[in-house]
């Protein structure tokens, strides 16, 4: 009998176990294993070889996917505290096109190891015959790093917009695993204006987590959204996200290095950046302040805005290129203006190509363009042609 059968027998008996969890409407499917018969023509009664597995439910034991098996995400897949989901390089994981009802979430204390390569990326995509944005919900990481919607230094947590999953805490070096050379396609979507899933939703994720060489392609909501946390992410690609490509809030203080954003027509911001979550309050008493380096943003030559900075966000931006935008930077709110005056929000070495307005100041604070933008014309952006070769799609 082949090893695949043994693997699936173990999986059916052990890995598909569930725990008590406060997440609403999680269902463990009875039909999570779908058997397809191959090479069983002898009439000897051999057990059919398993070639397809449906994934949904809460996983409390480590699970390693088998490259010889096709996996279909049919509902919420939750990797619980203490469990690790391992996905070998080169695999493609598909999701049923049921919108935000199918997603993969790594809960606090869980981990994902999706460690691909440029020649063998790991792809998460739609199972639809004609895939489209919003076919499924994407990937969610929930960590124990600080967020400013809870008191600074506390272990208090918040809950995610979809699934009511806990995130946040007081461990800045928390580890949610590895996403490297990963492509997330046709994901994201909204239940309503306050409940959304993105290509990659990053909730309170700590600095020991690896997010490197990750693309979100044809997403229905944001590409990457960072809810607080301290994680450093690099080599990020967003192509044709219908809402914002990069979004942060709740006191995100990590780093973003080498970012390429390519807009579709009438899509929203390339970056939408909040110092805190205005649906709640700034309990932590500090603002988002990431360091953002080597960025190229390509617009669709429509009346769009590249970067909106608001709700007191701070941030140090260095080496940027903007192509084909009506507005480059739009700053809102008095707290955001205060960050410019204090030197906690500024841009150094930036080049504007076919940009009508470089800076729109709606903060009420008095500062000039030259006091916010330094080194105009010196930006070179990121070298997407080099580091994006072989594993990305849709780059102009």
C-alpha positions in Angstrom: 0.0 0.0 0.0 1.4 3.4 -0.9 2.6 5.9 1.7 -0.1 8.4 0.7 -2.7 6.1 2.1 -0.9 5.8 5.4 -0.5 9.5 5.5 -4.2 10.1 5.0 -5.3 7.5 7.5 -3.1 9.2 10.1 -4.6 12.6 9.0 -8.1 11.3 9.3 -7.4 9.9 12.8 -5.2 12.6 14.2 -4.7 15.8 12.2 -8.3 16.5 11.6 -8.9 16.8 15.4 -10.7 19.9 16.7 -10.6 21.9 20.0 -13.0 24.1 21.8 -12.7 27.5 20.3 -14.6 30.8 20.6 -14.5 31.3 16.8 -18.1 31.5 15.4 -19.4 29.1 12.8 -16.4 26.8 12.4 -17.4 23.5 10.9 -15.3 20.3 10.8 -16.4 18.6 7.6 -17.1 14.9 7.7 -16.1 14.7 4.0 -12.7 16.3 4.3 -11.1 13.4 2.4 -12.2 12.8 -1.1 -11.1 9.5 -2.6 -10.3 9.2 -6.3 -9.4 5.7 -7.6 -6.2 5.4 -9.7 -4.4 2.3 -10.8 -7.0 0.0 -9.3 -8.0 -2.1 -12.2 -7.1 -5.5 -10.9 -10.4 -6.1 -9.1 -8.5 -7.2 -6.0 -10.3 -4.8 -3.7 -7.4 -2.5 -3.0 -8.3 0.7 -1.2 -8.4 3.6 -3.7 -5.4 6.0 -3.6 -6.3 9.3 -2.2 -5.5 12.2 -4.5 -7.6 15.1 -3.2 -8.3 16.5 0.3 -10.7 19.2 1.3 -9.4 21.3 4.2 -11.6 23.1 6.8 -11.9 23.3 10.5 -9.5 23.8 13.5 -6.2 21.9 13.4 -4.6 21.2 16.8 -1.8 18.9 15.6 1.1 19.7 13.2 0.1 19.0 9.6 2.5 18.7 6.6 0.9 18.8 3.2 1.8 16.2 0.6 2.9 17.5 -2.8 1.3 14.4 -4.5 -2.2 15.4 -3.2 -4.4 18.2 -4.3 -5.7 20.3 -1.4 -8.9 22.4 -1.6 -9.7 24.9 1.1 -13.5 24.6 1.5 -14.1 26.7 4.6 -12.1 28.4 7.4 -8.9 26.6 8.2 -7.5 27.5 11.6 -4.1 26.4 12.8 -4.4 26.4 16.6 -2.0 27.3 19.4 1.0 24.9 19.3 0.3 23.5 15.8 2.3 24.2 12.6 1.1 24.0 9.0 4.0 23.1 6.7 3.7 23.5 3.0 6.5 22.3 0.8 8.0 24.5 -2.0 6.3 24.4 -5.3 2.8 23.4 -4.1 -0.4 25.0 -5.3 -3.2 25.2 -2.7 -6.7 26.0 -4.1 -9.7 27.5 -2.4 -13.4 27.0 -3.3 -14.8 30.3 -4.7 -17.0 30.9 -1.8 -15.7 34.4 -0.9 -14.7 35.2 2.7 -16.1 31.8 3.9 -12.9 30.1 2.8 -9.6 31.3 4.3 -6.5 30.1 6.2 -5.8 31.6 9.6 -2.8 31.1 11.9 -4.0 31.6 15.4 -1.9 33.0 18.3 0.7 30.4 19.0 0.2 28.6 15.7 2.7 28.8 12.9 2.8 28.4 9.1 6.0 27.2 7.3 5.5 28.1 3.6 9.0 28.3 2.4 9.2 28.4 -1.3 11.8 29.6 -3.8 12.0 31.7 -6.9 11.9 28.6 -9.0 9.3 26.8 -6.8 7.0 29.4 -5.3 4.1 28.3 -3.2 0.8 29.5 -4.7 -2.6 30.0 -3.0 -5.3 30.5 -5.6 -8.9 30.0 -6.6 -10.4 26.7 -7.6 -12.8 28.4 -10.0 -12.7 27.6 -13.7 -12.6 31.3 -14.3 -10.9 32.8 -11.2 -11.7 36.4 -10.2 -10.9 38.7 -7.3 -12.6 37.9 -4.1 -13.1 34.2 -4.8 -11.8 33.3 -1.4 -10.6 35.0 1.8 -6.8 34.9 1.8 -4.4 34.2 4.6 -4.6 35.6 8.2 -1.7 35.7 10.7 -2.5 36.4 14.3 0.4 37.1 16.7 1.1 38.3 20.2 3.0 41.4 19.4 1.9 44.9 20.7 -1.1 46.8 19.3 -2.1 50.3 20.3 -5.8 49.5 20.6 -4.9 47.9 24.0 -3.0 49.6 26.8 0.8 49.7 26.2 2.6 46.9 28.0 -0.5 44.8 28.6 -1.3 41.3 27.5 -4.8 42.4 26.4 -5.9 41.3 22.9 -8.3 42.4 20.2 -10.3 40.3 17.8 -10.0 40.1 14.0 -12.6 41.6 11.7 -13.6 38.1 10.4 -13.7 35.0 12.6 -13.2 36.9 15.9 -9.7 35.6 16.3 -7.5 37.0 19.1 -4.4 39.0 18.3 -2.0 41.4 20.1 -0.3 41.2 23.4 3.2 42.1 24.8 5.6 39.9 22.9 7.4 42.0 20.2 9.5 39.0 19.1 6.6 36.6 18.6 6.9 34.1 15.8 4.0 33.2 13.5 6.2 31.3 11.0 7.5 31.8 7.5 5.9 33.1 4.3 8.7 33.2 1.6 8.3 33.1 -2.1 4.5 32.9 -1.8 1.8 34.1 -4.2 -1.7 34.8 -3.0 -4.2 35.1 -5.9 -7.9 36.2 -6.2 -8.3 36.6 -2.5 -9.9 39.2 -0.1 -13.4 40.6 0.3 -15.7 42.3 2.6 -18.7 41.1 4.6 -19.6 44.8 5.4 -17.7 48.0 5.8 -16.1 46.9 9.1 -15.4 43.3 8.4 -12.9 42.5 5.6 -10.3 39.9 4.6 -7.3 40.9 2.6 -4.7 39.0 0.5 -2.6 38.8 3.6 -4.0 40.1 6.9 -1.2 40.6 9.5 -2.6 40.9 13.0 -0.2 41.8 15.9 2.6 39.7 14.3 6.0 39.7 15.9 9.5 40.3 14.6 10.6 36.7 14.6 8.1 36.0 11.8 9.4 35.9 8.2 7.4 37.6 5.4 9.7 37.9 2.4 9.0 37.6 -1.3 5.2 37.6 -1.2 2.9 38.7 -3.9 -0.9 39.5 -3.7 -2.4 39.3 -7.2 -5.9 40.4 -8.3 -7.3 40.9 -4.8 -10.8 42.2 -4.0 -9.8 44.2 -0.9 -6.4 45.3 0.5 -3.2 43.5 -0.6 -1.4 43.5 2.7 -2.9 45.0 5.9 -0.8 45.3 9.1 -2.8 45.6 12.4 -0.1 46.7 14.8 2.8 44.4 15.4 6.6 44.6 14.8 7.1 42.3 11.9 9.6 43.3 9.1 8.4 42.4 5.7 10.4 42.6 2.5 10.0 42.1 -1.3 6.3 42.7 -1.3 4.4 42.8 -4.6 0.8 43.9 -5.1 -0.8 43.9 -8.5 -4.4 45.0 -9.1 -5.8 45.1 -5.6 -9.2 46.7 -5.8 -8.9 48.5 -2.4 -5.6 49.6 -0.9 -2.4 47.8 -1.8 -0.6 48.3 1.5 -2.5 49.3 4.7 -1.5 49.7 8.3 -3.1 50.7 11.5 -3.1 50.0 15.3 0.5 51.1 15.9 2.4 49.1 13.3 6.1 49.7 13.9 7.8 47.2 11.7 9.7 47.7 8.5 8.7 47.4 4.8 11.6 47.0 2.4 11.5 46.6 -1.4 7.8 47.1 -2.2 6.3 47.2 -5.7 2.7 48.3 -6.3 0.9 48.2 -9.6 -2.6 49.7 -9.8 -5.5 48.8 -11.9 -7.9 51.5 -13.2 -10.1 53.1 -10.5 -8.5 51.1 -7.7 -8.0 52.7 -4.3 -4.8 53.9 -2.6 -1.3 52.3 -3.0 -0.8 52.9 0.8 -3.5 53.8 3.3 -1.9 54.4 6.6 -3.5 55.0 10.0 -1.7 55.8 13.3 -4.4 54.0 15.2 -7.8 52.3 14.6 -10.3 55.1 14.6 -13.1 52.7 15.3 -11.7 52.3 18.8 -9.1 54.6 20.4 -5.3 54.9 20.9 -5.2 53.0 24.2 -1.4 52.4 23.8 -0.7 56.1 23.5 1.6 55.7 20.5 1.2 55.9 16.7 2.1 53.6 13.8 5.7 54.4 12.8 7.2 51.9 10.3 10.3 52.4 8.3 9.6 52.0 4.5 12.5 51.7 2.1 12.8 51.1 -1.7 9.3 51.5 -3.1 8.0 51.8 -6.6 4.3 52.7 -7.2 2.8 52.5 -10.7 -0.5 54.1 -11.2 -3.1 53.6 -13.9 -2.9 57.2 -15.1 -6.3 58.0 -13.7 -7.4 60.6 -11.1 -6.1 58.5 -8.1 -4.1 59.1 -5.0 -1.0 57.1 -4.2 -0.5 57.5 -0.4 -2.9 58.7 2.3 -1.4 59.3 5.8 -3.9 59.9 8.6 -5.0 59.3 12.2 -1.6 60.4 13.4 0.5 57.9 11.5 4.2 58.5 11.5 6.8 56.8 9.3 10.1 57.3 7.6 10.0 56.8 3.9 13.2 56.5 1.9 13.9 55.9 -1.9 10.6 56.0 -3.6 9.3 56.3 -7.2 5.8 57.4 -8.2 4.5 56.9 -11.7 1.2 58.3 -13.1 -0.8 59.6 -10.2 -3.0 62.7 -9.7 -1.7 63.0 -6.0 1.3 61.4 -4.4 0.9 62.2 -0.7 -2.4 63.2 1.0 -2.0 64.0 4.7 -5.0 64.3 7.0 -5.6 65.1 10.7 -3.8 67.3 13.2 -1.9 64.4 14.8 -0.5 63.5 11.4 0.7 67.1 10.8 2.3 67.0 14.3 4.4 64.0 13.1 5.8 66.1 10.2 6.7 69.0 12.5 8.4 66.6 15.0 10.4 64.8 12.3 8.6 61.5 12.8 7.0 61.6 9.4 9.0 62.5 6.3 10.2 61.3 2.9 13.8 61.2 1.6 14.9 60.6 -2.0 11.8 60.4 -4.1 11.1 60.8 -7.8 7.7 61.8 -9.3 6.9 60.8 -12.9 3.7 62.2 -14.3 2.4 63.2 -10.9 0.2 66.3 -10.7 0.3 67.1 -7.0 3.2 65.9 -4.8 1.8 66.9 -1.4 -1.8 67.7 -0.2 -1.7 69.0 3.3 -5.1 68.7 5.1 -3.7 68.5 8.6 -4.0 72.1 9.6 -0.3 72.2 10.5 1.9 74.8 8.8 4.7 73.1 6.9 6.0 73.4 3.4 6.6 70.7 0.8 10.3 71.0 1.3 9.9 70.3 5.0 8.2 67.0 4.3 10.0 65.8 1.1 13.8 65.8 1.0 15.8 64.8 -2.1 13.1 65.4 -4.7 14.3 63.7 -7.9 16.8 61.3 -6.2 14.6 58.2 -5.8 15.3 55.0 -7.7 12.6 52.8 -6.1 13.0 49.0 -6.0 14.5 46.7 -8.6 11.5 44.5 -9.2 13.0 43.2 -12.5 15.7 41.5 -10.5 14.2 40.2 -7.3 10.7 39.6 -8.8 11.9 37.4 -11.6 10.6 33.9 -11.8 7.9 33.8 -9.1 5.7 36.9 -9.7 2.9 37.4 -12.3 1.2 40.4 -13.9 4.1 42.8 -13.8 4.0 45.4 -16.6 
